[in-house]
Amino acid sequence: MKQKNQIVNYIALLAFAIIFPVSIAQEANKQEVMVPMRDGVKLATNLYLPEGEGPWPVVLTRTPYNKNGADRSAAVYNDNGYALVSQDVRGRYESEGMDQPFEVDIPDGYDAVEWIADQSWSNGKIGIFGTSAPGITSNLAAASAPPHLTAAYVTVAPDSLFYRSRFVGGVFKESHSGGWLRGQGINEKRIAAYKARAVLDQGWIDTDFLFHRQNVEIPIYNVGGWHDIYAEGSLYNFLYLQNDGNTAARGKQKLFMGAFGHGALQGDLAYPDSGMIAGDIEQQLRWWDYWLKGQDNGIMDEPPISYYMMAAARKDKPSPLNRVIHADHWPPAHDKTRFYLQPGGLVTNSAPTADAASLSYSFDPANPVPTVGGQNLGRDVGPRDQREIGQRQDYLRFQTPVLEEDIIVAGHIDMELFASTDALDTDFVVKLVDIYPDGYQALILDYPIRMRFRDGQNAADVSLANPGEIEKLNINMWSTAQTFEKGHRIGVHISSSNYPRFAVNPNNGAELDDSNTPARVANNTIYFDAQHPSAIILPVVTEEL
C-alpha cells in the first residue's frame, strides 16, 4: 500500500538545504508524469525543462521526501542549461507500489535513468544527485550501471545501509534508523523486524550498495561531514571507487569531508565557515559542466580530496588550526600510535606494566547512559560536552596528561579493549574526547560493539559471550581529522550503553526478535594491565599538512 507521510521532517529539509541554498519557485516549465518501471508500477515524476529548444543534459533526483521539493531549486539548473527530473520513490507520495525503503532502488534507478534517456528533450547525458536518502538512491542507481548514467553528486550517504546506517558493531542505531523509519510511516512491527536483521542475510546482499558497488562505472563526487551519521560511508565510498572499484570509475572520484553533521551542531563549539564546502551549488554545477557538457573547467585537475581538519572551536574563539586541506591521498602519512589505558584513569603512550589492573561496573538496561551529542540524526548533533552525562558508576573516564604539543590525528581509529562480562551478551561503547583546558569534554567519536558480534555479523561469526572470560574486542571507531591542541587532553570514555543513539542490550543472550525474555543487569569489567593492554589506536600524522 502507498505510504504518504505528510510530515516534513528534518531530513526532508536537509535534502535540499545543503545542496540548494536558494529558494526559487519554478512552476512555468514543470510537468508531472507517471514513469513506468519494469514491473508495471508507475512512479510520480516532475520534469523541469529549460526555456528554448532541447535536447539538454539532465540531472535526476529520486526522493522519499516529495518530488515537489525540487520546485525551489529547478531554476538554478534550468538557467544553467540542465533539465531537472525529480521523482517520488516507490510507495511514497504520488508514486504507486509498496514503500520498501531502499529495497528496490537498484532496478528502479536503472529504469528511471533509461526512461529519461529515451525522451526527446534529453540528450542522453544524465547525472544523478541527492542528499541523505536521495543520496542513497543515487548510489543504488549508480550500482545498477544504466548505460546513460554519466556522473553523480552524492551528499551524506553511506556505502552500506547494513554496516553504516542500520547497525554499527552489530548494535541498532535506534535514534537514527528507528527514528527515520518511524518518520516514514513504518510501523513498529516492521521496525522490530529491522532490528532483528543484525545478521547479514541474502536480503541485505541483494539490496545493499556495498555488495553492488563494483558495478559503478561513473565518477561520483562524495560530500560528507565528520559529525554526520554517514561520515565513514561517504569516506569509504570514495576510497573504494577511486582506488579499488570498477576500472571505469577508478581515478575519477572526488571527496569533500566537512566538519558538519546531519543537522545543526549543538553545544558550545562552532567551526569557521560552519565546516561546510565553499560554494556547494557552484561546485556541483562545475561537476555537471565537466561530465555532462564536456567543459574543461579544471575541476579534474584539482586534488581529488578536500577535508576539514578540525581543532579547538569554542564559539567565541575558534582556533586558526581549523582549516580545509586539499590532498591527493587519504589518509595522510601517519604512525598508528597506541594510547593505553592506565590505572588512575590515565592514558599514556607507554604499555601498562601492572600485574593486575581493572575496573568493574554494573550495567542496568533500565538505566542506560544517556546520549549527549555524536553523529546523530537531526538533533543532539556534534561535539557536545560529555560532562553533561554526570558522574555514574557505569561510565569510565580516562585521559592523557596535558599535551605539551599538538597531536594531529587523521585516518581510521580502532580500540583494542580487553573486557569480560558475567552475561551471555552485553555491549561496550568507547568514546574519543577532546578535553579543553577549561574542562569542556568535546565528543569526537563514539562507537559500540555487541559481544555476540565481536567476530563479525556473518551468521558463522555470531557467538554469545563466555561469562567471566577476558576477551579482546576490536572496536571500529570510524575515521576523523582532528588536531588535539597543546594544553588539551585526549580522553577515552567507556560504558555499556549510549541511549537513544544506540539500542540498549538486554544482556540476556536471547534471540534478537525475542521481546519476552526479561532483561538483566550485566557486571562488566575493563582490563588495562601488562597482559591485557587496552588501547585506542590513533593515526598520528607524520607529514606536513
C-alpha positions as CSV (number, residue, x, y, z in Angstrom):
1,M,0.0,0.0,0.0
2,K,1.1,3.6,-0.6
3,Q,2.7,5.4,2.3
4,K,2.0,9.2,2.2
5,N,3.7,10.7,5.2
6,Q,2.8,14.4,5.1
7,I,5.1,15.3,8.0
8,V,8.1,17.2,6.7
9,N,10.9,16.1,9.0
10,Y,14.4,17.5,9.2
11,I,15.9,15.2,6.6
12,A,13.3,16.3,4.1
13,L,14.6,19.8,4.5
14,L,18.2,18.9,4.6
15,A,17.9,17.1,1.3
16,F,17.6,20.4,-0.4
17,A,19.1,22.8,2.1
18,I,22.7,21.6,1.8
19,I,22.7,21.3,-2.0
20,F,20.2,24.1,-2.7
21,P,20.6,27.2,-0.5
22,V,18.3,29.1,-2.8
23,S,14.5,29.3,-2.7
24,I,13.2,29.9,-6.1
25,A,9.9,28.7,-7.3
26,Q,9.8,27.2,-10.8
27,E,6.3,26.4,-11.9
28,A,6.1,27.5,-15.5
29,N,8.1,24.7,-17.0
30,K,7.0,22.0,-14.6
31,Q,5.3,18.9,-15.9
32,E,4.1,15.9,-13.9
33,V,4.2,12.4,-15.4
34,M,4.0,8.8,-14.3
35,V,7.0,6.8,-15.3
36,P,6.6,3.0,-15.7
37,M,9.1,0.6,-14.0
38,R,9.8,-2.9,-15.4
39,D,7.1,-4.5,-13.2
40,G,4.4,-2.0,-14.3
41,V,4.5,0.1,-11.2
42,K,4.4,3.8,-12.1
43,L,6.4,6.5,-10.2
44,A,5.3,10.1,-10.0
45,T,7.9,12.3,-11.6
46,N,8.3,16.1,-12.1
47,L,10.0,17.4,-15.2
48,Y,11.5,20.9,-15.2
49,L,12.7,21.9,-18.6
50,P,14.7,25.0,-19.6
51,E,13.3,27.6,-21.9
52,G,14.1,27.1,-25.6
53,E,14.8,24.1,-27.7
54,G,16.4,20.9,-26.4
55,P,17.7,18.4,-26.1
56,W,19.5,19.1,-22.8
57,P,21.7,17.2,-20.4
58,V,19.6,16.0,-17.4
59,V,20.1,15.9,-13.7
60,L,17.9,13.5,-11.7
61,T,17.0,13.1,-8.0
62,R,14.9,10.3,-6.5
63,T,13.4,11.0,-3.1
64,P,11.1,9.7,-0.4
65,Y,10.5,13.3,0.7
66,N,8.2,14.6,-2.0
67,K,9.3,15.3,-5.5
68,N,7.9,18.8,-5.3
69,G,10.7,19.8,-3.0
70,A,12.7,20.4,-6.3
71,D,10.4,23.4,-7.1
72,R,12.8,25.6,-5.1
73,S,15.9,24.6,-7.0
74,A,14.7,24.0,-10.5
75,A,15.6,27.4,-11.8
76,V,19.2,27.0,-10.8
77,Y,19.6,24.0,-13.1
78,N,17.4,25.3,-15.9
79,D,19.2,28.6,-16.0
80,N,22.5,26.7,-16.4
81,G,21.2,24.6,-19.3
82,Y,20.0,21.5,-17.5
83,A,16.7,19.7,-17.4
84,L,15.8,18.6,-13.9
85,V,13.8,15.5,-13.1
86,S,12.5,14.8,-9.5
87,Q,10.9,11.5,-8.7
88,D,9.0,10.1,-5.8
89,V,10.4,6.7,-5.0
90,R,8.1,3.7,-5.0
91,G,5.3,3.8,-2.5
92,R,5.9,7.5,-1.4
93,Y,3.6,10.4,-2.0
94,E,2.1,10.1,-5.5
95,S,4.1,7.0,-6.7
96,E,2.5,3.6,-6.9
97,G,3.7,0.5,-5.2
98,M,4.7,-0.5,-1.7
99,D,7.0,1.6,0.4
100,Q,10.1,-0.6,0.8
101,P,12.9,1.8,1.9
102,F,15.9,1.3,-0.4
103,E,15.0,-2.3,-1.3
104,V,14.0,-1.7,-4.9
105,D,16.1,1.3,-5.8
106,I,18.7,-0.6,-7.8
107,P,16.2,-1.6,-10.6
108,D,14.0,1.5,-10.2
109,G,17.0,3.7,-10.5
110,Y,18.1,2.0,-13.7
111,D,14.6,2.2,-15.2
112,A,14.3,5.9,-14.3
113,V,17.6,6.8,-15.9
114,E,16.9,4.9,-19.1
115,W,13.4,6.3,-19.4
116,I,14.9,9.8,-19.3
117,A,17.4,8.8,-22.0
118,D,14.5,7.9,-24.3
119,Q,12.8,11.3,-24.1
120,S,13.1,13.8,-26.9
121,W,14.2,16.6,-24.5
122,S,17.1,14.5,-23.2
123,N,20.5,14.4,-24.9
124,G,21.3,11.1,-23.2
125,K,23.8,12.7,-20.7
126,I,22.3,12.1,-17.3
127,G,23.6,12.9,-13.8
128,I,22.0,11.8,-10.5
129,F,22.3,13.6,-7.2
130,G,20.9,13.7,-3.7
131,T,21.4,14.4,0.0
132,S,20.9,11.7,2.6
133,A,18.1,9.4,1.5
134,P,18.2,10.8,-2.1
135,G,21.9,10.3,-1.9
136,I,21.4,6.6,-1.1
137,T,19.0,6.2,-4.0
138,S,21.7,7.9,-6.2
139,N,24.3,5.4,-5.1
140,L,21.9,2.5,-5.7
141,A,21.1,3.8,-9.2
142,A,24.8,4.0,-10.0
143,A,25.2,0.4,-8.8
144,S,22.7,-0.7,-11.5
145,A,25.1,0.7,-14.2
146,P,22.5,2.2,-16.5
147,P,24.2,2.9,-19.9
148,H,23.2,6.6,-19.9
149,L,24.1,7.5,-16.3
150,T,27.2,9.7,-16.7
151,A,28.0,11.1,-13.2
152,A,26.7,11.5,-9.7
153,Y,26.9,14.1,-6.9
154,V,26.2,12.4,-3.6
155,T,25.9,14.2,-0.3
156,V,26.0,12.5,3.1
157,A,25.1,9.0,2.0
158,P,26.6,5.7,3.2
159,D,28.4,3.0,1.3
160,S,26.4,0.4,3.3
161,L,23.0,0.7,4.9
162,F,23.7,-2.6,6.8
163,Y,27.0,-1.7,8.3
164,R,26.9,2.1,8.5
165,S,23.2,3.0,8.9
166,R,21.1,0.3,10.5
167,F,23.9,-1.3,12.6
168,V,27.4,-0.5,13.8
169,G,29.3,-3.1,15.7
170,G,26.1,-5.2,15.5
171,V,24.1,-2.5,17.5
172,F,21.0,-1.0,16.0
173,K,21.2,2.8,15.6
174,E,18.0,3.5,17.5
175,S,17.5,7.2,17.2
176,H,18.9,7.4,13.7
177,S,17.4,4.3,11.9
178,G,14.5,3.7,14.2
179,G,13.6,7.4,14.2
180,W,13.9,7.7,10.4
181,L,11.8,4.7,9.8
182,R,9.1,6.0,12.1
183,G,9.2,9.3,10.3
184,Q,8.5,7.5,7.0
185,G,5.4,5.9,8.5
186,I,6.9,2.5,9.0
187,N,5.0,0.7,11.8
188,E,6.6,-0.7,15.0
189,K,6.2,-4.3,13.8
190,R,8.3,-3.7,10.7
191,I,10.9,-1.7,12.7
192,A,11.2,-4.6,15.2
193,A,11.9,-6.8,12.2
194,Y,14.6,-4.4,11.0
195,K,16.2,-4.6,14.5
196,A,16.3,-8.3,14.3
197,R,18.2,-8.3,11.0
198,A,21.6,-7.7,12.5
199,V,23.0,-10.8,10.9
200,L,23.9,-10.5,7.3
201,D,21.4,-12.3,5.1
202,Q,20.6,-12.6,1.4
203,G,18.1,-9.7,1.6
204,W,20.9,-7.4,2.6
205,I,23.2,-8.8,0.0
206,D,20.6,-8.2,-2.7
207,T,19.8,-4.6,-1.8
208,D,22.8,-3.1,0.0
209,F,25.0,-0.8,-2.1
210,L,28.2,-2.4,-0.6
211,F,27.5,-5.7,-2.4
212,H,27.0,-4.0,-5.8
213,R,29.4,-1.1,-5.8
214,Q,31.8,-3.0,-8.1
215,N,29.3,-2.3,-10.9
216,V,29.7,1.5,-10.5
217,E,31.3,2.8,-13.7
218,I,30.8,6.6,-13.3
219,P,32.6,9.4,-11.4
220,I,30.9,10.3,-8.1
221,Y,31.5,13.5,-6.1
222,N,31.1,12.4,-2.5
223,V,30.4,15.1,0.2
224,G,30.4,14.0,3.8
225,G,30.8,15.5,7.3
226,W,32.9,14.3,10.2
227,H,29.9,14.7,12.6
228,D,27.5,13.2,10.1
229,I,25.7,9.9,10.6
230,Y,27.2,8.6,7.4
231,A,30.7,10.0,7.8
232,E,32.6,6.7,7.3
233,G,30.3,5.7,4.5
234,S,31.0,8.9,2.5
235,L,34.7,8.5,3.0
236,Y,34.9,4.8,2.1
237,N,32.6,5.1,-0.9
238,F,35.2,7.5,-2.3
239,L,38.2,5.3,-1.3
240,Y,36.8,2.2,-2.8
241,L,35.7,3.6,-6.1
242,Q,38.8,5.7,-6.5
243,N,41.3,3.0,-5.7
244,D,39.7,-0.4,-6.0
245,G,36.4,-0.1,-7.9
246,N,35.4,-0.8,-11.4
247,T,38.2,0.2,-13.8
248,A,35.9,2.7,-15.5
249,A,35.4,4.5,-12.2
250,R,39.0,4.5,-10.8
251,G,40.8,7.8,-10.6
252,K,37.7,9.8,-11.4
253,Q,36.2,10.3,-8.0
254,K,36.0,13.4,-5.7
255,L,35.7,13.8,-2.0
256,F,34.9,16.6,0.4
257,M,34.7,15.9,4.1
258,G,33.5,18.9,6.1
259,A,33.0,19.5,9.9
260,F,29.2,19.4,9.8
261,G,26.6,17.0,10.9
262,H,23.2,15.6,9.8
263,G,21.6,18.7,11.4
264,A,22.9,21.8,13.1
265,L,25.8,21.2,15.6
266,Q,24.8,21.6,19.2
267,G,26.9,22.6,22.2
268,D,29.5,25.3,22.6
269,L,31.6,24.6,19.6
270,A,31.3,26.2,16.1
271,Y,33.7,25.6,13.2
272,P,34.6,28.5,11.0
273,D,32.5,28.6,7.8
274,S,30.2,26.1,9.5
275,G,32.7,23.4,8.4
276,M,31.0,23.4,5.0
277,I,32.3,23.2,1.5
278,A,32.6,26.7,0.0
279,G,30.0,27.3,-2.8
280,D,28.5,23.9,-2.9
281,I,26.0,24.6,-5.6
282,E,28.7,26.2,-7.7
283,Q,30.9,23.1,-7.2
284,Q,28.1,20.8,-8.2
285,L,27.4,22.8,-11.4
286,R,31.1,22.7,-12.2
287,W,30.9,18.9,-11.8
288,W,27.9,18.7,-14.2
289,D,29.5,21.1,-16.7
290,Y,32.6,18.9,-16.9
291,W,30.9,15.5,-17.1
292,L,27.6,16.3,-18.8
293,K,28.6,19.2,-21.1
294,G,32.3,18.3,-21.7
295,Q,33.6,21.7,-20.5
296,D,37.2,21.6,-19.5
297,N,36.8,23.8,-16.4
298,G,39.8,22.4,-14.5
299,I,37.8,20.6,-11.8
300,M,39.6,17.3,-12.5
301,D,43.0,19.0,-12.4
302,E,42.4,19.9,-8.8
303,P,43.3,17.5,-5.9
304,P,40.7,14.8,-5.6
305,I,40.3,15.2,-1.8
306,S,39.4,18.1,0.3
307,Y,38.9,17.6,4.0
308,Y,38.3,19.8,7.0
309,M,41.0,19.5,9.7
310,M,39.1,20.2,13.0
311,A,40.7,21.8,16.0
312,A,39.6,23.8,19.0
313,A,36.3,25.5,18.1
314,R,34.8,27.5,21.0
315,K,32.2,29.8,19.6
316,D,33.9,32.9,20.9
317,K,37.4,31.9,19.9
318,P,37.9,29.2,17.3
319,S,41.5,28.0,16.7
320,P,43.3,29.1,13.5
321,L,44.2,25.4,13.1
322,N,40.7,24.8,11.8
323,R,41.3,24.6,8.1
324,V,40.5,22.8,4.8
325,I,43.3,20.7,3.4
326,H,43.5,19.7,-0.3
327,A,45.2,16.4,-0.9
328,D,46.0,13.7,-3.4
329,H,45.6,10.9,-1.0
330,W,43.8,9.8,2.2
331,P,44.9,9.3,4.9
332,P,48.0,11.4,5.2
333,A,51.2,9.7,6.3
334,H,50.9,8.7,9.9
335,D,52.0,6.4,12.7
336,K,49.5,4.1,14.2
337,T,50.1,5.1,17.8
338,R,48.7,3.3,20.8
339,F,47.4,5.3,23.7
340,Y,47.0,2.8,26.6
341,L,44.5,2.9,29.4
342,Q,46.3,3.0,32.8
343,P,45.4,2.8,36.5
344,G,44.2,6.0,38.0
345,G,42.2,7.0,34.9
346,L,45.3,7.9,32.8
347,V,46.0,7.4,29.1
348,T,49.7,7.2,28.0
349,N,51.9,6.0,25.2
350,S,53.6,3.5,27.4
351,A,52.3,0.0,27.7
352,P,50.9,-0.8,31.1
353,T,53.1,-2.7,33.5
354,A,50.8,-3.6,36.3
355,D,50.3,-7.3,37.0
356,A,46.6,-6.7,37.5
357,A,44.5,-3.6,36.8
358,S,40.8,-3.4,36.1
359,L,37.6,-1.5,36.7
360,S,34.2,-3.1,37.1
361,Y,30.7,-1.7,36.9
362,S,27.1,-2.9,36.8
363,F,25.2,-2.1,33.6
364,D,21.4,-1.9,34.1
365,P,19.5,-1.8,30.8
366,A,16.7,0.0,32.6
367,N,19.1,2.9,33.4
368,P,21.3,3.4,30.3
369,V,23.9,6.1,29.9
370,P,22.1,9.0,28.0
371,T,23.2,10.2,24.6
372,V,24.9,13.6,24.7
373,G,25.9,14.6,21.2
374,G,27.6,12.5,18.5
375,Q,26.9,11.6,14.9
376,N,23.1,11.8,15.3
377,L,20.2,12.5,13.1
378,G,18.6,16.0,13.1
379,R,19.1,16.8,16.8
380,D,21.6,16.3,19.6
381,V,24.4,16.5,16.9
382,G,28.1,17.1,17.2
383,P,30.8,17.6,19.8
384,R,28.7,18.3,22.9
385,D,30.2,18.4,26.4
386,Q,30.3,14.9,27.9
387,R,30.3,16.4,31.4
388,E,26.6,16.7,30.9
389,I,26.3,12.9,31.5
390,G,27.4,13.5,35.1
391,Q,29.1,11.1,37.4
392,R,27.9,7.5,37.0
393,Q,29.4,4.2,38.2
394,D,28.9,2.7,34.8
395,Y,30.7,5.4,32.9
396,L,34.5,5.2,33.0
397,R,36.7,8.2,32.1
398,F,40.4,8.1,31.1
399,Q,42.6,11.0,29.9
400,T,46.1,11.8,28.9
401,P,48.2,14.3,30.8
402,V,48.1,17.8,29.4
403,L,49.5,17.7,25.9
404,E,52.8,19.5,25.5
405,E,52.5,19.8,21.8
406,D,49.8,19.5,19.1
407,I,48.8,15.9,18.1
408,I,47.3,15.8,14.7
409,V,45.1,12.7,14.0
410,A,43.8,11.9,10.6
411,G,42.6,8.5,9.5
412,H,40.8,5.4,10.8
413,I,40.7,4.8,14.6
414,D,40.4,1.5,16.4
415,M,40.0,0.5,20.0
416,E,41.5,-2.7,21.4
417,L,39.6,-3.3,24.5
418,F,40.1,-6.2,26.9
419,A,36.8,-6.9,28.8
420,S,34.7,-9.5,30.5
421,T,31.1,-9.9,31.5
422,D,29.0,-12.2,33.6
423,A,26.2,-12.1,31.0
424,L,25.6,-14.1,27.8
425,D,25.6,-10.8,25.8
426,T,26.3,-7.2,26.5
427,D,27.7,-4.1,24.8
428,F,30.7,-1.9,25.2
429,V,30.8,1.7,24.0
430,V,34.0,3.7,23.5
431,K,34.3,7.5,23.1
432,L,37.2,9.6,21.8
433,V,37.0,13.0,23.5
434,D,38.9,16.3,23.2
435,I,39.3,17.8,26.7
436,Y,39.8,21.6,26.7
437,P,41.9,23.4,29.2
438,D,38.7,24.7,30.9
439,G,37.4,21.1,31.2
440,Y,35.0,21.1,28.2
441,Q,34.8,17.4,27.0
442,A,34.1,17.6,23.3
443,L,32.9,14.3,21.8
444,I,34.8,13.4,18.6
445,L,33.7,9.8,18.0
446,D,31.6,7.2,19.9
447,Y,31.1,3.6,18.8
448,P,29.9,0.3,20.2
449,I,30.5,-3.5,19.9
450,R,27.9,-6.1,20.8
451,M,29.6,-9.2,22.3
452,R,27.7,-11.7,20.1
453,F,29.0,-9.8,17.1
454,R,32.6,-9.4,18.3
455,D,33.8,-11.6,15.4
456,G,31.5,-10.1,12.7
457,Q,27.9,-10.1,11.5
458,N,28.0,-13.1,9.2
459,A,25.9,-16.0,10.6
460,A,29.0,-18.2,11.1
461,D,30.7,-15.5,13.2
462,V,28.0,-14.9,15.8
463,S,28.5,-16.4,19.2
464,L,27.4,-15.5,22.7
465,A,29.9,-14.3,25.4
466,N,31.8,-16.6,27.6
467,P,30.8,-15.4,31.1
468,G,33.8,-14.4,33.2
469,E,36.3,-14.9,30.3
470,I,38.6,-11.9,29.4
471,E,38.2,-11.3,25.7
472,K,40.0,-8.8,23.3
473,L,37.4,-6.7,21.5
474,N,38.3,-4.8,18.4
475,I,36.0,-1.8,18.1
476,N,35.7,0.1,14.8
477,M,35.8,3.8,15.8
478,W,35.4,5.1,12.3
479,S,37.6,8.0,11.0
480,T,38.3,11.6,11.7
481,A,40.6,14.5,11.2
482,Q,41.3,16.3,14.5
483,T,44.1,18.4,16.0
484,F,44.3,17.8,19.7
485,E,46.0,21.1,20.6
486,K,48.7,21.8,23.1
487,G,47.2,22.4,26.5
488,H,44.3,19.9,25.8
489,R,44.0,16.3,26.9
490,I,42.9,13.3,24.9
491,G,40.0,11.4,26.6
492,V,38.8,7.9,26.3
493,H,35.4,7.1,27.9
494,I,34.0,3.6,28.2
495,S,30.5,2.4,29.1
496,S,28.0,-0.2,28.0
497,S,25.2,2.0,26.7
498,N,24.5,5.2,24.9
499,Y,20.8,5.7,24.5
500,P,18.9,6.6,22.4
501,R,21.8,6.8,19.9
502,F,22.2,3.0,20.2
503,A,19.7,0.4,21.1
504,V,20.1,-1.0,24.7
505,N,21.3,-4.5,25.1
506,P,19.0,-6.5,27.5
507,N,22.1,-8.6,28.4
508,N,20.0,-11.8,28.3
509,G,21.5,-13.5,25.3
510,A,18.1,-14.1,23.8
511,E,17.3,-14.2,20.1
512,L,17.2,-10.7,18.5
513,D,13.5,-11.0,17.8
514,D,12.7,-12.2,21.4
515,S,11.0,-9.4,23.4
516,N,9.7,-11.7,26.1
517,T,12.9,-12.8,27.9
518,P,13.5,-10.3,30.8
519,A,16.5,-8.0,30.7
520,R,19.1,-8.4,33.4
521,V,22.0,-6.4,34.9
522,A,25.4,-7.3,33.5
523,N,28.5,-7.0,35.6
524,N,31.2,-5.8,33.2
525,T,35.0,-5.4,33.7
526,I,37.6,-3.4,31.7
527,Y,41.2,-4.6,32.0
528,F,44.4,-2.5,31.5
529,D,47.4,-4.5,32.8
530,A,50.5,-5.9,31.2
531,Q,48.7,-9.0,30.0
532,H,45.6,-7.0,28.8
533,P,46.9,-3.7,27.3
534,S,43.6,-1.9,26.3
535,A,44.5,0.9,23.9
536,I,43.0,3.3,21.4
537,I,45.0,3.4,18.2
538,L,45.3,6.9,16.7
539,P,46.7,7.7,13.3
540,V,49.1,10.4,14.4
541,V,50.1,12.4,11.3
542,T,53.8,12.5,10.4
543,E,53.7,14.6,7.1
544,E,53.4,18.3,7.0
545,L,49.8,19.3,6.1
